[in-house]
Structure formats: structure tokens, C-alpha cells
Amino acid sequence: MLSPERQAKGAAAVAMGRVGTPEEVASAVLYPASPEASYVTAANLAVAGGA
């Protein structure tokens, strides 16, 4: 677990102004294997909070 100081420093470097949650990252990881992505090919999905 990161210290509050390191979390704040990391959040300041991201356009969204916060660190992503594990659930947000997991959703992005699972998306390509889901039925919702059945028509998606050769995509790069950046999970970076707008960085």
C-alpha cells in the first residue's frame, strides 16, 4: 500500500487528479473478453486517467 504522500504525488501527475481504483482497472482488463467487445479489433486501451 502506498503512503498518503505517494498517493497524492501520483494523483497530481494524472489528468483526472486521482489514482484509479482496482475496480476501474479490472473493468478495462475484462472488457476485451466481454460480449460488449465482440466487434472491436486491434484496439489499444489506455487505462491512465488521461495521462
C-alpha atoms as one frame of an Amber mdcrd trajectory, in Angstrom:
protein
   0.000   0.000   0.000   1.275   3.452  -0.862   1.674   6.132   1.753  -0.736
   9.080   1.560   2.145  11.271   0.384   2.974   8.949  -2.536  -0.710   8.643
  -3.439  -1.038  12.426  -3.560   2.087  12.722  -5.706   0.790  10.078  -8.106
  -2.655  11.669  -8.284  -1.122  15.042  -9.099   0.546  13.502 -12.160  -2.761
  12.203 -13.592  -5.164  14.405 -15.549  -8.170  13.025 -13.601  -6.478  14.190
 -10.390  -6.826  10.855  -8.640  -5.475   7.337  -8.670  -7.653   4.730 -10.409
  -9.439   2.151  -8.318  -8.777  -1.568  -8.682 -12.350  -1.948  -9.965 -11.734
   0.605 -12.732  -8.603  -1.170 -13.881 -10.274  -4.598 -13.677 -13.173  -3.379
 -15.843 -10.730  -2.262 -18.525  -8.856  -5.566 -18.382 -12.052  -7.617 -18.664
 -13.638  -5.519 -21.427 -11.793  -7.135 -24.385 -13.030 -10.571 -23.313 -16.621
  -9.429 -22.863 -19.535  -9.673 -25.317 -19.558  -5.857 -25.493 -16.243  -6.006
 -27.342 -17.391  -8.534 -29.946 -16.948  -6.041 -32.823 -13.708  -4.493 -31.548
 -10.449  -5.445 -33.260  -6.863  -4.286 -32.783  -7.552  -1.691 -30.112  -5.162
  -0.187 -27.585  -6.931   0.724 -24.382  -5.003   3.189 -22.233  -6.008   2.963
 -18.582  -4.155   6.041 -17.419  -6.717   8.557 -16.194  -6.000  10.882 -19.080
  -2.244  10.989 -18.564
